[in-house]
């Protein structure tokens, strides 16, 4: 299963490159289309872990985000 991440940046928050580096450090890769990043996940438990990490990663950055999954 793939988890897709879309980030909505704010000019009042962290720099775009800082957020990109954080996402890549988490294991996300860039993707083309409606979403910015993608990561492979195997289970609902891993989904919960990854989404919690995303939330912590973006806390305080003034960015908003959206996730979706596809098989």
Secondary structure, 3 states (H helix, E strand, C coil): CEEEEEEECCCCCCCHHHHHHHHHHCCCEECCCCCCEEEECCCHHHHHHHHHHHHHHHCCCCCEEEEEEEC
